[in-house]
Amino acid sequence: MSNDHRFHAHERLMSRLADANGVDLDLMMQSGELTPEEFREAVLNCTGCSDPEGCSALLRGGGSDIPVFCRNRDKMKSWSEVSPYSD
């Protein structure tokens, strides 16, 4: 898998996990809560995941728990607290 393909695959995976947790990453970037650089760093962090298939399977099954192995677990939790569209 090329680096670009891998990056975009993890970008989609991270976005799906964010959506499942009530986090609108695009809206966060538009509101200034998340910079494009922070987003890119989080995606790059995600590319080092030990179990992207496990994360994907969780999301396919309708789960919204952030996996314990998620390299962005703490960030995702903090984003869910400040996301403009989270409850």
C-alpha positions in Angstrom: 0.0 0.0 0.0 1.4 3.4 -1.0 2.0 6.0 1.7 -0.8 8.2 0.2 -3.3 5.4 0.2 -2.4 4.4 3.7 -2.7 8.0 4.9 -6.1 8.4 3.3 -7.3 5.0 4.6 -6.4 6.0 8.2 -7.9 9.5 7.6 -11.2 7.8 6.8 -11.0 5.4 9.7 -10.2 8.2 12.1 -13.1 10.3 10.7 -15.5 7.4 11.1 -14.4 6.9 14.7 -14.8 10.6 15.4 -18.3 10.6 13.9 -19.3 7.6 15.9 -18.3 9.6 19.0 -20.1 12.8 18.1 -17.1 14.6 16.9 -17.3 16.6 13.7 -13.6 17.1 12.8 -14.5 19.4 9.8 -16.6 21.7 12.0 -13.8 21.7 14.7 -11.3 22.8 12.1 -13.7 25.5 10.8 -14.3 26.8 14.3 -10.6 26.8 15.1 -10.8 24.1 17.8 -8.5 21.9 15.7 -5.8 23.1 13.3 -5.1 21.3 10.0 -1.6 20.5 11.4 -3.1 18.9 14.5 -5.5 16.8 12.3 -2.6 15.7 10.0 -0.5 14.8 13.1 -3.4 12.7 14.4 -3.8 10.9 11.1 -0.1 10.2 10.9 -0.4 8.8 14.5 -3.2 6.6 13.4 -1.1 5.1 10.5 1.0 3.5 13.3 -2.0 1.7 14.7 -1.5 -1.9 15.7 -5.0 -3.0 14.8 -6.8 -0.9 12.1 -8.9 -3.9 11.2 -10.1 -4.2 14.7 -11.1 -0.5 14.8 -12.8 -0.9 11.4 -14.7 -4.0 12.6 -15.9 -2.2 15.7 -17.2 0.7 13.6 -18.9 -1.7 11.1 -20.6 -3.3 14.0 -22.1 0.0 15.1 -19.7 0.4 18.1 -18.7 3.8 19.3 -16.2 2.9 22.0 -12.7 4.2 21.4 -10.6 1.1 21.3 -8.0 0.8 24.1 -5.3 0.4 21.5 -6.2 3.6 19.7 -3.2 5.9 19.4 -5.5 8.9 19.4 -7.7 7.7 22.3 -6.9 10.7 24.6 -7.2 13.2 21.7 -10.5 11.6 20.6 -11.9 11.9 24.2 -10.8 15.5 24.5 -12.3 16.3 21.0 -15.6 14.8 22.1 -15.7 17.3 25.0 -15.1 20.4 22.8 -16.7 19.3 19.5 -19.2 21.9 18.3 -21.7 19.1 17.5 -21.2 16.9 20.5 -23.9 16.9 23.2 
